[in-house]
Amino acid sequence: MIICVIVLMIVNIASAGYAQDMGKKIYRGVVNTLTGWVELPKNMYMTSVDDNPLSSIGIGVVNGIKWMIVRTAVGVYETLTFPIPVPKGYAPIMQPEFAFNIKKAA
């Protein structure tokens, strides 16, 4: 599994810029499947920063579990459908593309 991830990372680096292709889609799918759990601590942290630390225990955990399930499911979907250009042009289904990309509050 580690060798496959390393090969996918090398293929991804070789692809031009941020162009979306099947290599990028399978890479994104595998990474999101393996790192979907990151949504739990990420959402707890973001809730504590946006609201207060106490609300991260309730709201942050619930949102984290919800997004963890969604991100992992999207990762599995993208991994299984990587040769098919759906959505159009292999575009990512979720924004941000990866769990470890944190969108800053505006």
C-alpha positions as protocol buffer text, in pm:
chain_id: "A"
residue {
  index: 1
  type: MET
  ca { x: 0 y: 0 z: 0 }
}
residue {
  index: 2
  type: ILE
  ca { x: 284 y: 240 z: 86 }
}
residue {
  index: 3
  type: ILE
  ca { x: 456 y: 167 z: -244 }
}
residue {
  index: 4
  type: CYS
  ca { x: 131 y: 242 z: -431 }
}
residue {
  index: 5
  type: VAL
  ca { x: 94 y: 577 z: -251 }
}
residue {
  index: 6
  type: ILE
  ca { x: 457 y: 667 z: -331 }
}
residue {
  index: 7
  type: VAL
  ca { x: 409 y: 576 z: -698 }
}
residue {
  index: 8
  type: LEU
  ca { x: 88 y: 781 z: -711 }
}
residue {
  index: 9
  type: MET
  ca { x: 269 y: 1078 z: -555 }
}
residue {
  index: 10
  type: ILE
  ca { x: 543 y: 1056 z: -819 }
}
residue {
  index: 11
  type: VAL
  ca { x: 282 y: 1034 z: -1097 }
}
residue {
  index: 12
  type: ASN
  ca { x: 103 y: 1332 z: -948 }
}
residue {
  index: 13
  type: ILE
  ca { x: 422 y: 1540 z: -937 }
}
residue {
  index: 14
  type: ALA
  ca { x: 484 y: 1455 z: -1303 }
}
residue {
  index: 15
  type: SER
  ca { x: 141 y: 1583 z: -1410 }
}
residue {
  index: 16
  type: ALA
  ca { x: 137 y: 1939 z: -1540 }
}
residue {
  index: 17
  type: GLY
  ca { x: 55 y: 2202 z: -1277 }
}
residue {
  index: 18
  type: TYR
  ca { x: -281 y: 2155 z: -1117 }
}
residue {
  index: 19
  type: ALA
  ca { x: -433 y: 1991 z: -1424 }
}
residue {
  index: 20
  type: GLN
  ca { x: -696 y: 1737 z: -1328 }
}
residue {
  index: 21
  type: ASP
  ca { x: -647 y: 1391 z: -1471 }
}
residue {
  index: 22
  type: MET
  ca { x: -707 y: 1032 z: -1368 }
}
residue {
  index: 23
  type: GLY
  ca { x: -373 y: 1016 z: -1183 }
}
residue {
  index: 24
  type: LYS
  ca { x: -468 y: 1316 z: -972 }
}
residue {
  index: 25
  type: LYS
  ca { x: -815 y: 1168 z: -912 }
}
residue {
  index: 26
  type: ILE
  ca { x: -687 y: 833 z: -783 }
}
residue {
  index: 27
  type: TYR
  ca { x: -423 y: 1009 z: -571 }
}
residue {
  index: 28
  type: ARG
  ca { x: -691 y: 1236 z: -421 }
}
residue {
  index: 29
  type: GLY
  ca { x: -919 y: 934 z: -364 }
}
residue {
  index: 30
  type: VAL
  ca { x: -655 y: 724 z: -188 }
}
residue {
  index: 31
  type: VAL
  ca { x: -535 y: 1015 z: 25 }
}
residue {
  index: 32
  type: ASN
  ca { x: -890 y: 1112 z: 127 }
}
residue {
  index: 33
  type: THR
  ca { x: -978 y: 749 z: 206 }
}
residue {
  index: 34
  type: LEU
  ca { x: -673 y: 712 z: 431 }
}
residue {
  index: 35
  type: THR
  ca { x: -690 y: 1057 z: 594 }
}
residue {
  index: 36
  type: GLY
  ca { x: -1065 y: 1107 z: 631 }
}
residue {
  index: 37
  type: TRP
  ca { x: -1021 y: 1074 z: 1009 }
}
residue {
  index: 38
  type: VAL
  ca { x: -832 y: 1408 z: 1008 }
}
residue {
  index: 39
  type: GLU
  ca { x: -1171 y: 1582 z: 978 }
}
residue {
  index: 40
  type: LEU
  ca { x: -1250 y: 1504 z: 1343 }
}
residue {
  index: 41
  type: PRO
  ca { x: -963 y: 1694 z: 1510 }
}
residue {
  index: 42
  type: LYS
  ca { x: -973 y: 1958 z: 1234 }
}
residue {
  index: 43
  type: ASN
  ca { x: -1339 y: 2037 z: 1298 }
}
residue {
  index: 44
  type: MET
  ca { x: -1287 y: 2036 z: 1674 }
}
residue {
  index: 45
  type: TYR
  ca { x: -1003 y: 2286 z: 1633 }
}
residue {
  index: 46
  type: MET
  ca { x: -1193 y: 2507 z: 1388 }
}
residue {
  index: 47
  type: THR
  ca { x: -1500 y: 2514 z: 1616 }
}
residue {
  index: 48
  type: SER
  ca { x: -1288 y: 2608 z: 1916 }
}
residue {
  index: 49
  type: VAL
  ca { x: -1126 y: 2892 z: 1722 }
}
residue {
  index: 50
  type: ASP
  ca { x: -1449 y: 3020 z: 1563 }
}
residue {
  index: 51
  type: ASP
  ca { x: -1673 y: 2982 z: 1869 }
}
residue {
  index: 52
  type: ASN
  ca { x: -1516 y: 2867 z: 2197 }
}
residue {
  index: 53
  type: PRO
  ca { x: -1320 y: 2567 z: 2324 }
}
residue {
  index: 54
  type: LEU
  ca { x: -1618 y: 2421 z: 2511 }
}
residue {
  index: 55
  type: SER
  ca { x: -1833 y: 2402 z: 2198 }
}
residue {
  index: 56
  type: SER
  ca { x: -1563 y: 2200 z: 2022 }
}
residue {
  index: 57
  type: ILE
  ca { x: -1651 y: 1908 z: 2248 }
}
residue {
  index: 58
  type: GLY
  ca { x: -2009 y: 1895 z: 2122 }
}
residue {
  index: 59
  type: ILE
  ca { x: -2049 y: 2074 z: 1790 }
}
residue {
  index: 60
  type: GLY
  ca { x: -1691 y: 2009 z: 1677 }
}
residue {
  index: 61
  type: VAL
  ca { x: -1715 y: 1636 z: 1740 }
}
residue {
  index: 62
  type: VAL
  ca { x: -2051 y: 1604 z: 1562 }
}
residue {
  index: 63
  type: ASN
  ca { x: -1930 y: 1805 z: 1260 }
}
residue {
  index: 64
  type: GLY
  ca { x: -1601 y: 1616 z: 1260 }
}
residue {
  index: 65
  type: ILE
  ca { x: -1770 y: 1277 z: 1252 }
}
residue {
  index: 66
  type: LYS
  ca { x: -2006 y: 1394 z: 977 }
}
residue {
  index: 67
  type: TRP
  ca { x: -1724 y: 1528 z: 756 }
}
residue {
  index: 68
  type: MET
  ca { x: -1501 y: 1228 z: 836 }
}
residue {
  index: 69
  type: ILE
  ca { x: -1768 y: 995 z: 696 }
}
residue {
  index: 70
  type: VAL
  ca { x: -1830 y: 1218 z: 393 }
}
residue {
  index: 71
  type: ARG
  ca { x: -1460 y: 1264 z: 309 }
}
residue {
  index: 72
  type: THR
  ca { x: -1385 y: 892 z: 342 }
}
residue {
  index: 73
  type: ALA
  ca { x: -1686 y: 800 z: 127 }
}
residue {
  index: 74
  type: VAL
  ca { x: -1584 y: 1054 z: -140 }
}
residue {
  index: 75
  type: GLY
  ca { x: -1231 y: 913 z: -128 }
}
residue {
  index: 76
  type: VAL
  ca { x: -1357 y: 560 z: -186 }
}
residue {
  index: 77
  type: TYR
  ca { x: -1582 y: 684 z: -469 }
}
residue {
  index: 78
  type: GLU
  ca { x: -1295 y: 870 z: -639 }
}
residue {
  index: 79
  type: THR
  ca { x: -1062 y: 572 z: -599 }
}
residue {
  index: 80
  type: LEU
  ca { x: -1311 y: 332 z: -756 }
}
residue {
  index: 81
  type: THR
  ca { x: -1409 y: 567 z: -1041 }
}
residue {
  index: 82
  type: PHE
  ca { x: -1068 y: 716 z: -1123 }
}
residue {
  index: 83
  type: PRO
  ca { x: -1071 y: 619 z: -1495 }
}
residue {
  index: 84
  type: ILE
  ca { x: -1408 y: 792 z: -1549 }
}
residue {
  index: 85
  type: PRO
  ca { x: -1396 y: 1174 z: -1597 }
}
residue {
  index: 86
  type: VAL
  ca { x: -1690 y: 1243 z: -1361 }
}
residue {
  index: 87
  type: PRO
  ca { x: -1729 y: 1519 z: -1251 }
}
residue {
  index: 88
  type: LYS
  ca { x: -1633 y: 1679 z: -1580 }
}
residue {
  index: 89
  type: GLY
  ca { x: -1257 y: 1696 z: -1626 }
}
residue {
  index: 90
  type: TYR
  ca { x: -1181 y: 1490 z: -1312 }
}
residue {
  index: 91
  type: ALA
  ca { x: -1265 y: 1792 z: -1094 }
}
residue {
  index: 92
  type: PRO
  ca { x: -1262 y: 1737 z: -716 }
}
residue {
  index: 93
  type: ILE
  ca { x: -1597 y: 1664 z: -554 }
}
residue {
  index: 94
  type: MET
  ca { x: -1508 y: 1830 z: -221 }
}
residue {
  index: 95
  type: GLN
  ca { x: -1347 y: 2161 z: -139 }
}
residue {
  index: 96
  type: PRO
  ca { x: -1086 y: 2173 z: -4 }
}
residue {
  index: 97
  type: GLU
  ca { x: -951 y: 1875 z: -195 }
}
residue {
  index: 98
  type: PHE
  ca { x: -777 y: 1724 z: 108 }
}
residue {
  index: 99
  type: ALA
  ca { x: -864 y: 1711 z: 478 }
}
residue {
  index: 100
  type: PHE
  ca { x: -537 y: 1871 z: 580 }
}
residue {
  index: 101
  type: ASN
  ca { x: -605 y: 2183 z: 369 }
}
residue {
  index: 102
  type: ILE
  ca { x: -773 y: 2416 z: 616 }
}
residue {
  index: 103
  type: LYS
  ca { x: -991 y: 2693 z: 477 }
}
residue {
  index: 104
  type: LYS
  ca { x: -941 y: 3005 z: 683 }
}
residue {
  index: 105
  type: ALA
  ca { x: -1252 y: 3182 z: 803 }
}
residue {
  index: 106
  type: ALA
  ca { x: -1317 y: 3506 z: 614 }
}
